[in-house]
Amino acid sequence: MAGRPLIGVSTYLESGARWGVWELEAALLPAGYPRLVQRAGGLAVMLPPDAPEHAAAAVARLDGLVIAGGPDVEPSRYGAAPGPRTGPPDRARDAWELALIEAAWARGVPLLGICRGMQLLNVALGGTLVQHLDGHAGGPGVFGRHPVRPVPGTRYAAVVPEETSVPAYHHQAVDRLGAGLVASAHAADGTVEAVELPSGPWVLGVQWHPEMGEDVRVVRALVEAAAAARAGGAPGRAGLTPA
């Protein structure tokens, strides 16, 4: 197989980004995401919000997919009313990323969800979220750190077998697991810190932000799975459809 695997990363679409003399609407992605993909051996491409019907065509060109962190998932997506600490919805991004997830599952494209991305994976399979918890951020605009312990026997534990300190910035988390998902890491307070599908195509979600740290193992595992799937034809995952 020639060339590095092509890894798509979903992005923000922000109305008031500033650089130089400009203040314009912009598709944004913190630089840590593409840098981490590159360090892990992949080629990174940005996937700004688009019409959901275009997701399948986008994913068809990819070897792997990252659903990035960002704003809170709209609670109506998992049958809940918004709590007092839940942020405003980004409906266009929710719809686009859910369509990307469905397309990746349909094609067997390896998939990694980061923070919001993990939460969206869970919601896509019928799971629910805790809308607010404390102690998983370092303050407004500041990443905190806390230990994460893998669950033995999981795909995540095969990649990162030891307890590690991870950079985190979130106030929501998995509540009820979506269909087929298993928890593969926890924080000391019991918060689910990673989820995965134990069989079939490579699907993993992590609640922390590996793009803000030095450990490339999770994303390297995605890139390696993407290379293997491309070489082997990446069969689809029949019967696995987002809720």
GUDRENZA-243634 format. One record per residue: y, x negated, z of N, C-alpha, C in turn; residue number from 1; residue in one letter. Coordinates in Angstrom, 2 decimals. Atoms other than C-alpha are relative to their C-alpha. Example, Ala and Ser with C-alpha at 12.3 -4.5 7.8 and 13.67 -1.06 7.14 Angstrom:
2
{pt {-1.19 -0.89 0.00} {-4.50 -12.30 7.80} {1.20 -0.90 0.00} 1 a},
{pt {-1.19 0.82 -0.06} {-1.06 -13.67 7.14} {1.09 0.77 0.73} 2 s},
! end
This chain:
243
{pt {-1.19 -0.84 0.00} {0.00 0.00 0.00} {1.24 -0.88 0.00} 1 m},
{pt {-1.21 0.81 0.12} {3.32 -1.45 -1.09} {1.17 0.71 0.67} 2 a},
{pt {-1.24 -0.54 -0.55} {6.59 -0.99 0.76} {-0.14 0.56 1.40} 3 g},
{pt {-0.03 -0.56 -1.35} {7.60 0.15 4.20} {-0.07 1.53 -0.05} 4 r},
{pt {0.01 -1.46 -0.03} {6.89 3.78 5.17} {1.42 0.56 0.12} 5 p},
{pt {-1.30 -0.65 0.01} {9.85 6.09 4.59} {0.03 1.05 1.11} 6 l},
{pt {-0.07 -0.86 -1.19} {10.83 7.82 7.86} {1.31 0.78 -0.03} 7 i},
{pt {-1.19 -0.83 -0.06} {13.25 10.74 7.80} {0.39 0.30 1.44} 8 g},
{pt {-0.51 -0.28 -1.33} {15.45 11.34 10.85} {1.04 1.11 -0.12} 9 v},
{pt {-0.97 -1.11 0.04} {17.26 14.67 11.40} {1.31 -0.43 0.65} 10 s},
{pt {-1.32 0.44 -0.46} {20.99 14.44 12.10} {0.85 1.17 0.49} 11 t},
{pt {-1.07 -0.92 -0.35} {23.99 16.16 13.57} {0.85 0.31 -1.24} 12 y},
{pt {-1.09 -0.27 0.93} {26.66 17.84 11.46} {1.19 0.38 0.87} 13 l},
{pt {-1.12 -0.16 -0.92} {29.97 17.50 13.32} {1.30 0.21 -0.76} 14 e},
{pt {-1.20 -0.40 0.73} {33.34 18.97 12.36} {1.17 -0.97 0.18} 15 s},
{pt {-1.18 0.81 -0.28} {35.72 16.39 13.89} {-0.30 -1.45 0.25} 16 g},
{pt {0.32 1.41 -0.18} {34.29 12.89 13.49} {1.19 -0.86 -0.44} 17 a},
{pt {-1.13 0.88 0.30} {36.84 10.04 13.47} {-0.48 -1.40 -0.28} 18 r},
{pt {0.19 1.41 0.28} {36.70 6.61 11.86} {1.17 -0.47 -0.87} 19 w},
{pt {-1.17 0.50 0.70} {39.56 4.48 10.61} {1.14 1.00 0.09} 20 g},
{pt {-1.09 -0.97 0.06} {42.37 6.80 9.48} {-0.51 1.41 -0.22} 21 v},
{pt {0.58 -1.28 0.39} {39.95 9.69 8.88} {-0.46 0.82 1.19} 22 w},
{pt {0.64 -0.96 -0.91} {38.99 12.77 10.87} {-0.52 1.12 -0.88} 23 e},
{pt {0.63 -0.89 0.96} {36.52 14.78 8.81} {-1.33 0.49 0.53} 24 l},
{pt {1.37 -0.42 -0.26} {33.32 16.77 9.01} {-0.94 -1.11 -0.47} 25 e},
{pt {0.88 1.12 0.33} {30.47 14.27 9.00} {-1.42 0.28 0.48} 26 a},
{pt {1.40 0.04 -0.43} {26.69 14.02 9.14} {-0.17 -1.26 0.83} 27 a},
{pt {0.01 1.11 -0.95} {26.10 11.80 12.19} {-1.40 -0.24 0.55} 28 l},
{pt {1.22 0.41 -0.67} {23.21 9.89 13.67} {0.31 -1.26 0.79} 29 l},
{pt {-0.20 1.24 -0.74} {23.52 7.38 16.52} {-0.78 -1.14 -0.64} 30 p},
{pt {0.59 1.11 0.74} {22.78 3.96 15.04} {-1.32 -0.47 0.60} 31 a},
{pt {1.26 0.40 -0.61} {19.96 3.40 17.53} {-1.22 0.55 -0.70} 32 g},
{pt {1.16 -0.60 0.68} {17.70 5.74 15.56} {-0.43 -0.81 -1.22} 33 y},
{pt {0.46 0.79 1.15} {17.69 3.94 12.19} {-0.36 -1.43 0.37} 34 p},
{pt {0.33 1.36 -0.40} {17.71 0.56 13.91} {-1.40 -0.07 0.60} 35 r},
{pt {1.33 -0.01 -0.61} {14.62 1.50 15.93} {-1.07 0.17 -1.07} 36 l},
{pt {0.95 -0.17 1.10} {12.81 2.73 12.81} {-0.16 -1.31 -0.76} 37 v},
{pt {0.05 1.27 0.73} {13.71 -0.51 11.05} {-0.74 -1.07 0.79} 38 q},
{pt {0.68 1.00 -0.84} {12.59 -2.67 13.97} {-1.50 0.28 0.09} 39 r},
{pt {1.41 -0.38 -0.07} {9.31 -0.74 14.01} {-0.72 -0.13 -1.33} 40 a},
{pt {0.64 0.25 1.27} {8.66 -1.54 10.35} {0.16 1.08 -1.04} 41 g},
{pt {-0.20 -1.08 0.96} {9.91 1.59 8.58} {1.35 -0.09 -0.68} 42 g},
{pt {-1.28 -0.23 0.65} {12.71 2.55 6.22} {0.53 1.35 0.47} 43 l},
{pt {-0.57 -1.21 -0.57} {15.05 5.14 7.74} {0.89 0.72 -1.00} 44 a},
{pt {-0.89 -0.82 0.80} {16.70 8.02 5.85} {0.48 1.17 0.86} 45 v},
{pt {-0.61 -1.09 -0.76} {19.04 10.68 7.28} {-0.29 1.33 -0.66} 46 m},
{pt {0.26 -1.35 0.47} {18.23 14.38 6.98} {1.01 0.95 0.64} 47 l},
{pt {-0.98 -0.91 -0.59} {21.43 16.35 7.66} {-0.42 1.44 -0.19} 48 p},
{pt {0.37 -1.41 0.12} {21.14 20.13 8.18} {0.20 0.51 -1.42} 49 p},
{pt {0.01 -0.55 1.34} {20.35 21.96 4.96} {-0.64 1.39 0.09} 50 d},
{pt {0.65 -1.30 0.02} {18.97 25.34 3.92} {-1.49 -0.17 0.31} 51 a},
{pt {1.41 0.19 -0.38} {15.51 25.78 5.51} {-0.96 0.01 -1.17} 52 p},
{pt {0.93 -0.05 1.13} {13.94 26.56 2.14} {-0.14 -1.33 -0.73} 53 e},
{pt {0.08 1.32 0.62} {14.60 22.94 1.11} {-0.80 -1.00 0.84} 54 h},
{pt {0.67 0.93 -0.91} {12.66 21.44 4.03} {-1.30 -0.54 -0.60} 55 a},
{pt {1.28 0.45 0.54} {9.31 21.30 2.25} {0.20 -1.08 -1.06} 56 a},
{pt {-0.27 1.00 1.02} {10.79 19.39 -0.69} {0.45 -1.31 0.62} 57 a},
{pt {-0.44 1.22 -0.68} {12.47 16.93 1.68} {-1.18 -0.73 0.62} 58 a},
{pt {1.13 0.62 -0.69} {9.31 16.31 3.71} {-1.01 -0.57 -0.99} 59 v},
{pt {0.93 0.49 1.01} {7.26 15.87 0.54} {0.31 -1.42 -0.45} 60 a},
{pt {-0.42 1.35 0.39} {9.22 12.66 -0.10} {-0.15 -1.01 1.13} 61 r},
{pt {0.04 0.86 -1.18} {8.62 11.25 3.39} {-1.42 -0.41 0.34} 62 l},
{pt {1.26 0.42 -0.59} {5.85 9.30 5.05} {-0.08 0.37 1.48} 63 d},
{pt {-0.05 -0.37 -1.40} {6.96 10.23 8.58} {1.32 0.67 0.30} 64 g},
{pt {-1.18 -0.80 -0.35} {9.52 12.40 10.36} {0.32 -0.15 1.48} 65 l},
{pt {-0.51 0.00 -1.37} {11.65 12.06 13.50} {0.98 1.16 0.14} 66 v},
{pt {-0.98 -1.01 -0.37} {13.38 15.10 14.99} {0.79 -0.56 1.17} 67 i},
{pt {-0.82 0.76 -0.95} {16.27 13.54 16.87} {0.50 0.86 1.15} 68 a},
{pt {-0.62 -0.69 -1.12} {17.99 14.42 20.12} {1.27 0.73 -0.43} 69 g},
{pt {-1.19 -0.76 0.33} {21.00 16.70 20.27} {0.20 1.17 0.95} 70 g},
{pt {-0.36 -1.11 -0.87} {22.24 20.04 21.62} {-1.19 0.84 0.42} 71 p},
{pt {1.05 -0.87 -0.51} {20.23 22.63 23.51} {-0.53 0.92 -1.09} 72 d},
{pt {0.62 -0.99 0.88} {17.77 24.77 21.55} {0.45 1.39 0.44} 73 v},
{pt {-0.46 -1.34 -0.36} {19.00 28.36 21.38} {-1.12 0.75 0.75} 74 e},
{pt {1.06 -0.64 -0.80} {17.10 30.27 24.14} {-0.68 1.17 -0.68} 75 p},
{pt {0.64 -1.12 0.68} {16.47 33.27 21.88} {-1.20 -0.47 -0.81} 76 s},
{pt {1.14 0.54 0.75} {14.06 30.98 19.99} {-1.29 0.06 0.83} 77 r},
{pt {1.18 -0.12 -0.84} {11.73 31.19 23.00} {0.07 1.22 0.92} 78 y},
{pt {0.01 -1.30 -0.67} {12.54 34.72 24.13} {0.74 0.05 1.31} 79 g},
{pt {-0.75 0.03 -1.25} {15.07 33.90 26.87} {1.48 0.23 -0.27} 80 a},
{pt {-1.45 -0.08 0.04} {18.69 34.68 27.59} {0.57 -1.35 0.42} 81 a},
{pt {-0.58 1.29 -0.39} {21.02 31.67 27.89} {0.39 -0.03 1.47} 82 p},
{pt {-0.41 0.19 -1.38} {21.48 30.35 31.41} {1.43 -0.49 0.09} 83 g},
{pt {-1.40 0.39 -0.16} {24.87 29.41 32.87} {0.28 -1.45 -0.36} 84 p},
{pt {-0.20 1.42 0.32} {24.33 25.68 32.17} {-0.47 -0.36 -1.41} 85 r},
{pt {0.48 0.26 1.35} {22.94 26.05 28.64} {1.17 -0.09 -0.97} 86 t},
{pt {-1.09 0.23 0.94} {25.16 24.72 25.86} {0.01 0.99 -1.15} 87 g},
{pt {-0.11 -0.92 1.14} {26.35 26.61 22.79} {-1.06 -0.32 -1.05} 88 p},
{pt {1.07 0.23 0.97} {23.75 27.07 20.05} {0.51 -0.70 -1.25} 89 p},
{pt {-0.22 0.52 1.34} {23.57 25.15 16.80} {-1.09 0.61 -0.88} 90 d},
{pt {1.04 -0.78 0.67} {21.70 27.77 14.79} {-0.44 -0.63 -1.32} 91 r},
{pt {0.37 0.61 1.28} {21.84 25.94 11.47} {-0.94 -1.18 0.23} 92 a},
{pt {0.88 1.14 -0.27} {20.30 22.83 12.99} {-1.36 0.46 0.52} 93 r},
{pt {1.27 -0.55 -0.45} {17.65 24.85 14.84} {-0.86 0.43 -1.18} 94 d},
{pt {0.76 -0.53 1.13} {16.61 26.58 11.62} {-0.51 -1.12 -0.90} 95 a},
{pt {0.37 1.11 0.87} {16.58 23.36 9.57} {-1.11 -0.84 0.62} 96 w},
{pt {1.00 0.87 -0.62} {14.61 21.32 12.08} {-1.33 0.73 0.21} 97 e},
{pt {1.25 -0.76 -0.08} {12.07 24.09 12.68} {-0.70 0.04 -1.36} 98 l},
{pt {0.60 0.02 1.34} {11.55 24.23 8.92} {-0.57 -1.37 -0.32} 99 a},
{pt {0.54 1.36 0.19} {11.12 20.43 8.82} {-1.32 -0.16 0.75} 100 l},
{pt {1.23 0.09 -0.79} {8.53 20.66 11.59} {-1.14 0.73 -0.70} 101 i},
{pt {1.04 -0.77 0.68} {6.61 23.39 9.77} {-0.48 -0.72 -1.26} 102 e},
{pt {0.37 0.71 1.23} {6.70 21.39 6.52} {-0.82 -1.24 0.31} 103 a},
{pt {0.76 1.19 -0.37} {5.48 18.24 8.27} {-1.42 0.38 0.40} 104 a},
{pt {1.34 -0.45 -0.38} {2.57 20.13 9.84} {-0.82 0.40 -1.22} 105 w},
{pt {0.71 -0.48 1.18} {1.67 21.73 6.52} {-0.54 -1.15 -0.85} 106 a},
{pt {0.40 1.14 0.83} {1.48 18.32 4.79} {-0.74 -1.08 0.79} 107 r},
{pt {0.62 1.05 -0.79} {0.00 16.33 7.68} {0.85 -1.24 0.13} 108 g},
{pt {-0.91 1.14 -0.12} {3.10 14.10 7.87} {0.19 -0.33 1.48} 109 v},
{pt {-0.18 0.37 -1.41} {3.24 12.17 11.19} {1.41 0.35 0.48} 110 p},
{pt {-1.21 -0.63 -0.52} {5.93 13.62 13.43} {0.26 -0.44 1.42} 111 l},
{pt {-0.44 0.39 -1.34} {7.87 12.35 16.44} {1.23 0.82 0.36} 112 l},
{pt {-1.17 -0.69 -0.53} {10.24 14.54 18.47} {0.57 -0.78 1.16} 113 g},
{pt {-0.68 0.74 -1.05} {12.82 12.81 20.66} {0.96 0.94 0.73} 114 i},
{pt {-0.85 -0.83 -0.87} {14.46 14.72 23.57} {0.06 1.44 -0.52} 115 c},
{pt {-0.05 -1.34 0.61} {15.69 17.93 21.88} {-1.15 0.19 -0.99} 116 r},
{pt {1.08 -0.10 0.96} {13.12 17.14 19.20} {-1.33 0.35 0.64} 117 g},
{pt {1.21 -0.37 -0.73} {10.29 17.30 21.75} {0.07 1.45 0.44} 118 m},
{pt {-0.15 -1.39 -0.44} {11.66 20.56 23.12} {-0.20 0.97 -1.16} 119 q},
{pt {0.15 -0.86 1.16} {11.83 22.01 19.62} {-1.45 0.05 -0.47} 120 l},
{pt {1.43 -0.02 0.28} {8.22 20.98 18.96} {-0.70 1.03 0.87} 121 l},
{pt {0.62 -0.93 -0.93} {7.23 22.91 22.05} {0.34 1.45 -0.34} 122 n},
{pt {-0.43 -1.36 0.35} {9.25 25.98 21.07} {-0.65 0.45 -1.30} 123 v},
{pt {0.60 -0.34 1.29} {7.86 25.87 17.52} {-1.43 0.51 0.16} 124 a},
{pt {1.37 -0.43 -0.25} {4.38 26.37 18.97} {-0.10 1.06 1.09} 125 l},
{pt {0.02 -1.13 -0.92} {5.39 29.25 21.24} {0.24 -0.35 1.45} 126 g},
{pt {-0.29 0.39 -1.38} {6.30 27.26 24.36} {1.40 0.39 0.42} 127 g},
{pt {-1.30 -0.33 -0.56} {9.30 27.76 26.61} {0.61 -1.23 0.67} 128 t},
{pt {-0.73 1.11 -0.59} {11.92 25.53 28.23} {0.60 0.38 1.35} 129 l},
{pt {-0.86 -0.08 -1.19} {13.48 24.99 31.64} {1.42 -0.26 -0.48} 130 v},
{pt {-1.34 0.12 0.57} {17.16 25.51 30.88} {0.92 -0.94 0.78} 131 q},
{pt {-0.80 1.01 -0.69} {18.54 23.22 33.56} {-0.81 -0.64 1.12} 132 h},
{pt {0.50 0.76 -1.14} {17.32 20.49 35.89} {0.91 -1.20 0.19} 133 l},
{pt {-0.85 1.13 -0.34} {19.12 17.65 37.64} {-0.83 -1.29 0.05} 134 d},
{pt {0.63 1.29 -0.24} {18.37 13.96 37.90} {-0.57 -0.71 -1.20} 135 g},
{pt {0.56 0.64 1.20} {17.52 13.12 34.28} {1.09 -0.51 -0.92} 136 h},
{pt {-1.09 0.63 0.74} {20.86 11.70 33.15} {0.83 -0.80 0.99} 137 a},
{pt {-0.79 0.85 -0.88} {23.27 9.13 34.48} {1.42 0.48 0.20} 138 g},
{pt {-1.36 -0.52 -0.04} {26.37 11.34 34.29} {0.47 0.28 -1.41} 139 g},
{pt {-0.47 -0.34 1.34} {28.44 12.64 31.36} {0.15 -1.23 -0.89} 140 p},
{pt {-0.08 1.10 0.94} {27.93 10.31 28.42} {-0.66 -1.30 0.44} 141 g},
{pt {0.64 1.20 -0.53} {25.83 7.87 30.45} {-1.50 0.24 0.11} 142 v},
{pt {1.45 -0.10 -0.10} {22.09 7.35 30.04} {-0.47 -0.48 1.36} 143 f},
{pt {0.66 0.43 -1.22} {20.06 7.21 33.21} {-1.33 -0.66 -0.33} 144 g},
{pt {1.35 0.56 0.18} {16.69 5.54 33.73} {-0.89 0.55 1.10} 145 r},
{pt {0.98 -0.39 -1.01} {13.57 6.72 35.50} {-1.40 -0.35 -0.52} 146 h},
{pt {1.35 0.35 0.44} {9.85 5.91 35.45} {-0.74 1.18 -0.62} 147 p},
{pt {0.86 -0.98 0.66} {7.39 7.77 33.21} {-1.43 -0.52 0.07} 148 v},
{pt {1.41 0.39 -0.16} {3.65 7.73 33.85} {-0.85 0.70 -1.05} 149 r},
{pt {0.85 -0.62 1.02} {1.18 8.28 30.97} {-1.20 0.72 0.60} 150 p},
{pt {1.23 -0.69 -0.37} {-1.76 10.67 31.21} {-1.16 -0.74 -0.66} 151 v},
{pt {1.11 0.77 0.59} {-4.96 8.63 30.73} {-0.77 0.82 -1.04} 152 p},
{pt {0.80 -0.64 1.03} {-6.94 9.40 27.60} {0.80 0.65 -1.12} 153 g},
{pt {-0.83 -0.62 1.04} {-3.97 10.68 25.56} {0.40 -1.02 -1.05} 154 t},
{pt {-0.52 0.89 1.04} {-2.54 9.29 22.34} {1.16 -0.83 0.53} 155 r},
{pt {-1.12 0.76 -0.53} {0.60 8.32 24.20} {-0.50 -1.14 0.87} 156 y},
{pt {0.52 1.04 -0.88} {-1.40 6.40 26.82} {-0.65 -1.13 -0.79} 157 a},
{pt {0.57 1.06 0.84} {-3.17 4.51 24.02} {1.08 -0.91 -0.55} 158 a},
{pt {-1.12 0.79 0.51} {0.26 3.33 22.80} {0.72 -0.72 1.13} 159 v},
{pt {-0.71 0.56 -1.16} {1.92 2.77 26.20} {-0.86 0.30 1.23} 160 v},
{pt {0.97 -0.32 -1.05} {-0.83 2.51 28.84} {0.54 -0.09 1.42} 161 p},
{pt {-0.51 0.22 -1.35} {1.36 1.54 31.79} {1.21 0.90 0.29} 162 e},
{pt {-1.23 -0.68 -0.38} {4.12 3.27 33.74} {1.19 -0.84 -0.48} 163 e},
{pt {-1.17 0.71 0.50} {7.48 2.39 32.19} {1.28 0.70 0.45} 164 t},
{pt {-1.32 -0.55 -0.26} {11.17 2.88 32.95} {0.65 0.29 -1.34} 165 s},
{pt {-0.48 -0.44 1.32} {12.81 4.84 30.14} {1.46 0.46 0.10} 166 v},
{pt {-1.36 -0.53 0.04} {16.41 5.70 29.12} {-0.03 1.50 -0.27} 167 p},
{pt {0.08 -1.46 0.09} {17.01 9.42 29.56} {1.39 0.62 0.10} 168 a},
{pt {-1.23 -0.78 -0.09} {19.80 11.92 29.01} {-0.32 1.42 -0.44} 169 y},
{pt {0.32 -1.40 0.33} {18.76 15.56 29.22} {0.12 0.84 1.26} 170 h},
{pt {-0.03 -0.92 -1.13} {19.11 18.61 31.41} {-0.94 1.18 -0.22} 171 h},
{pt {1.01 -1.00 0.26} {16.41 20.75 29.83} {-1.34 -0.69 -0.19} 172 q},
{pt {1.33 0.60 0.08} {12.66 20.22 29.69} {-1.02 1.08 -0.35} 173 a},
{pt {1.10 -0.92 0.29} {9.33 21.77 28.76} {-0.35 0.80 1.26} 174 v},
{pt {0.51 -0.87 -1.06} {8.26 24.73 30.87} {-1.45 0.34 -0.34} 175 d},
{pt {1.35 -0.32 0.45} {5.21 26.50 29.35} {-0.29 -0.75 -1.30} 176 r},
{pt {0.37 0.74 1.19} {3.42 24.32 26.82} {-0.32 0.92 -1.17} 177 l},
{pt {0.35 -0.73 1.20} {3.15 25.55 23.25} {-1.48 -0.13 -0.32} 178 g},
{pt {1.42 -0.07 0.34} {-0.23 26.39 21.73} {-0.48 -1.32 -0.59} 179 a},
{pt {0.61 1.23 0.50} {-2.39 23.30 21.21} {0.58 -1.27 0.57} 180 g},
{pt {-0.62 1.20 -0.55} {-0.02 20.88 22.93} {-0.59 -0.35 1.36} 181 l},
{pt {0.36 0.47 -1.33} {-1.02 18.77 25.91} {1.10 -0.92 0.50} 182 v},
{pt {-0.94 0.93 -0.61} {1.21 16.90 28.32} {-0.64 -1.38 0.05} 183 a},
{pt {0.57 1.34 0.02} {0.75 13.15 27.91} {0.79 -1.01 0.81} 184 s},
{pt {-0.72 0.85 -0.96} {3.32 11.74 30.37} {0.83 0.90 0.89} 185 a},
{pt {-0.80 -0.75 -0.98} {5.21 12.91 33.45} {0.97 -0.94 0.70} 186 h},
{pt {-0.91 0.69 -0.92} {8.21 11.85 35.51} {-0.52 0.17 1.42} 187 a},
{pt {0.44 -0.07 -1.40} {7.86 11.36 39.26} {0.16 1.39 0.58} 188 a},
{pt {-0.21 -1.35 -0.53} {9.20 14.88 39.87} {-0.89 1.03 -0.69} 189 d},
{pt {0.92 -0.90 0.68} {6.49 16.38 37.63} {0.46 0.48 -1.35} 190 g},
{pt {-0.50 -0.42 1.30} {8.69 16.98 34.60} {-0.88 -0.56 -1.11} 191 t},
{pt {0.77 0.46 1.16} {6.70 16.81 31.36} {0.89 -0.92 -0.83} 192 v},
{pt {-0.80 0.99 0.70} {7.95 13.67 29.62} {-0.53 -0.33 -1.39} 193 e},
{pt {0.53 0.16 1.35} {5.68 13.60 26.56} {-1.01 1.10 -0.25} 194 a},
{pt {0.99 -0.99 0.44} {3.62 16.14 24.62} {-0.59 -0.49 -1.31} 195 v},
{pt {0.65 0.42 1.23} {1.17 15.71 21.78} {-1.05 1.02 -0.41} 196 e},
{pt {1.19 -0.69 0.48} {-1.45 17.36 19.63} {-1.15 -0.99 0.08} 197 l},
{pt {1.04 0.99 -0.25} {-4.70 15.70 20.69} {-0.89 -0.30 -1.19} 198 p},
{pt {0.81 0.25 1.18} {-6.37 15.98 17.28} {0.79 0.38 -1.24} 199 s},
{pt {-0.71 -0.28 1.23} {-5.37 16.24 13.65} {1.09 -1.01 -0.26} 200 g},
{pt {-1.09 0.93 0.33} {-2.21 14.65 12.22} {0.73 -0.47 1.26} 201 p},
{pt {-0.67 0.65 -1.12} {-0.18 12.37 14.50} {1.27 0.77 0.33} 202 w},
{pt {-1.16 -0.77 -0.46} {2.27 14.56 16.46} {0.24 -0.35 1.46} 203 v},
{pt {-0.36 0.40 -1.36} {4.07 13.32 19.58} {1.44 0.35 0.26} 204 l},
{pt {-1.37 -0.20 -0.43} {7.18 14.30 21.48} {0.25 -0.75 1.29} 205 g},
{pt {-0.38 0.68 -1.24} {8.97 12.22 24.13} {1.36 0.54 0.45} 206 v},
{pt {-1.21 -0.60 -0.53} {11.67 13.55 26.43} {1.14 -1.00 0.14} 207 q},
{pt {-1.03 1.04 -0.17} {13.52 10.25 26.74} {0.50 -0.47 -1.37} 208 w},
{pt {-0.66 0.49 1.21} {15.51 8.23 24.18} {-0.42 -1.44 -0.28} 209 h},
{pt {0.42 1.38 0.29} {13.56 5.22 22.89} {1.01 -0.78 -0.83} 210 p},
{pt {-1.00 0.70 0.82} {16.42 4.45 20.50} {1.06 -0.69 0.85} 211 e},
{pt {-0.96 0.63 -0.91} {18.49 3.45 23.56} {-0.62 -1.12 0.81} 212 m},
{pt {0.67 1.06 -0.74} {15.95 0.92 24.81} {-0.53 -1.07 -0.93} 213 g},
{pt {0.54 1.13 0.75} {14.05 -2.16 23.68} {-1.47 0.18 -0.39} 214 e},
{pt {1.44 -0.20 0.23} {10.49 -0.77 23.61} {-0.19 0.75 -1.32} 215 d},
{pt {0.18 -0.61 1.32} {9.51 -0.04 19.99} {-1.38 0.62 -0.18} 216 v},
{pt {1.40 -0.36 0.20} {5.90 0.93 20.66} {-0.21 1.42 -0.49} 217 r},
{pt {0.18 -1.38 0.43} {6.26 4.70 20.26} {0.35 0.16 -1.48} 218 v},
{pt {-0.40 -0.14 1.40} {8.13 4.45 16.96} {-0.88 -0.86 -0.90} 219 v},
{pt {0.93 0.79 0.80} {5.87 1.65 15.76} {-1.29 0.78 -0.24} 220 r},
{pt {1.19 -0.82 0.18} {2.93 4.00 16.35} {0.23 1.07 -1.06} 221 a},
{pt {-0.34 -0.96 1.06} {4.70 6.63 14.22} {-0.05 -0.66 -1.37} 222 l},
{pt {-0.04 0.70 1.28} {5.32 4.10 11.44} {-1.41 -0.37 -0.46} 223 v},
{pt {1.38 0.35 0.36} {1.69 2.93 11.54} {-0.78 1.23 -0.42} 224 e},
{pt {0.65 -1.24 0.39} {0.47 6.53 11.42} {0.49 0.47 -1.36} 225 a},
{pt {-0.56 -0.37 1.30} {2.81 7.19 8.49} {-0.61 -0.84 -1.12} 226 a},
{pt {0.62 0.87 1.00} {1.42 4.18 6.62} {-1.44 0.41 -0.26} 227 a},
{pt {1.39 -0.40 0.15} {-2.14 5.31 7.29} {-0.13 1.33 -0.73} 228 a},
{pt {0.05 -1.32 0.65} {-1.42 8.90 6.24} {0.32 -0.13 -1.48} 229 a},
{pt {-0.34 0.18 1.41} {0.20 7.74 3.01} {-1.17 -0.61 -0.76} 230 r},
{pt {1.13 0.65 0.65} {-2.75 5.52 2.21} {-1.18 0.95 -0.16} 231 a},
{pt {1.16 -0.88 0.03} {-5.23 8.29 2.99} {0.24 1.37 -0.59} 232 g},
{pt {-0.27 -1.28 0.63} {-3.49 11.22 1.32} {0.53 1.07 0.91} 233 g},
{pt {-0.63 -0.91 -0.97} {-2.27 12.95 4.54} {-0.42 1.45 -0.19} 234 a},
{pt {0.40 -1.39 0.10} {-4.36 16.16 4.58} {0.80 0.87 0.94} 235 p},
{pt {-0.78 -0.92 -0.82} {-2.53 19.19 5.94} {-0.75 0.47 1.22} 236 g},
{pt {0.58 -0.50 -1.24} {-3.15 20.80 9.31} {-0.15 1.51 -0.14} 237 r},
{pt {0.19 -1.44 0.23} {-4.62 24.22 8.48} {0.03 0.75 1.31} 238 a},
{pt {0.01 -0.88 -1.16} {-3.97 27.00 10.94} {1.05 -0.31 1.05} 239 g},
{pt {-1.03 0.36 -0.97} {-1.09 25.30 12.79} {1.34 0.38 -0.56} 240 l},
{pt {-1.24 -0.52 0.53} {2.05 27.31 12.15} {0.97 0.25 1.13} 241 t},
{pt {-0.95 -0.28 -1.05} {5.23 27.39 14.23} {0.13 1.48 0.30} 242 p},
{pt {-0.14 -1.40 -0.41} {5.77 30.58 16.22} {1.29 0.58 -0.56} 243 a},
! end
